[in-house]
Amino acid sequence: MPLVDMPLESLRTYTGRNPRPTDFDAYWDEGLAEVRSLDPKIERITVPSPCNFADLYHLTFEGVGSARVYAKLLVPKRPTGQGLLEFHGYSGHSGDWLGKLAWVAQGFVVASLDCRGQGGRSQDVGGVQGTTLNGHIIRGLDDPDPRKLLFRQIYLDAAQLAGIVMDMPEVDPTRVGAFGGSQGGGLTLACAALEPRIARAAPVFPFLCDYQRVWEMDLAKDAYSELRTFFRHFDPRHHREEEVFSRLGYIDNQHLAPRIRAEVMMGIGLMDTICPPSSQFAAFNRIPSKKEAVIYPDYGHEGLRGHDDLIFEFLCGL
């Protein structure tokens, strides 16, 4: 079998390269405490729709940093108690309403997040020192305060949205799942780690894992290209390399993974050169709960044939 990364037997035991900050747990415990202290000022605006089995809403809430965060919300007229969080790929948005209706027809309440500052409606309130050129991984990387990392805010938005859904009268908080691909896969992991009541999670080729491994594989391009841009512009001789990767460790899902309590089914293409398999396994191998890696040997960072059906079956088991 051709390889773009380690052999599969090595991937199954790999636990990552990127350093973990010494105050990692305190960092995220403080973030969660900040979310709990907020008045989210939730607003729901009805969206006119010909759909005869669900009500559609524009949902907004106030997240950390006083940003208004947006999600599409779909509530079935005959809910089953199941809830679902959907997360989109890097630079994208929450997508069309139509693509979510199969879940709603099954009885799920569905909430689909727009990530701050990307292709949707959520606010990016900014306010960081240092460059914001070409990417959200590096947003806040040069700020003296690591709490200014933009993905800290996005991860907390995902967890906050999960809590909002769990508090809805149509939802049983023990029957909530999450899914998404690429950045959406990374946010699925982060959401399940920061909101451990998530019962099932179905990430697909997750982004935002083991940044140093990606760099060392010379794959800091495409989704990770901003890492190369940052070093070329701001640390061309890599004097700060250890500092940079340590700071990125705060938003590395391999370090959040041990907090996950959900049952996890992860889709992985072994020919993935966007989010290399080893970076994904770095997070997967640290998940302590029940888990399954569904392997596609000939697939890269693309639609995995038949995998959407597996996700549907898996999450319908909530």
Secondary structure, DSSP 8 states (H G I E B T S, - for coil): ---SSS-HHHHTT----S---TTHHHHHHHHHHHHHH-----EEEEE----SSEEEEEEEEE-GGG-EEEEEEEEESS--EEEEEEE--TT-----SGGGHHHHHTT-EEEEE--TTSSSS-------SS--TT-SSSTTTTSSSGGG-HHHHHHHHHHHHHHHHHTSTTEEEEEEEEEEETHHHHHHHHHHHHSTT--EEEEES-SSS-HHHHHHTT--SGGGHHHHHHHHHH-TT-TTHHHHHHHHGGG-HHHHGGG--SEEEEEEETT-SSS-HHHHHHHHTT--SSEEEEEETT--SS--TTHHHHHHHHHHT-
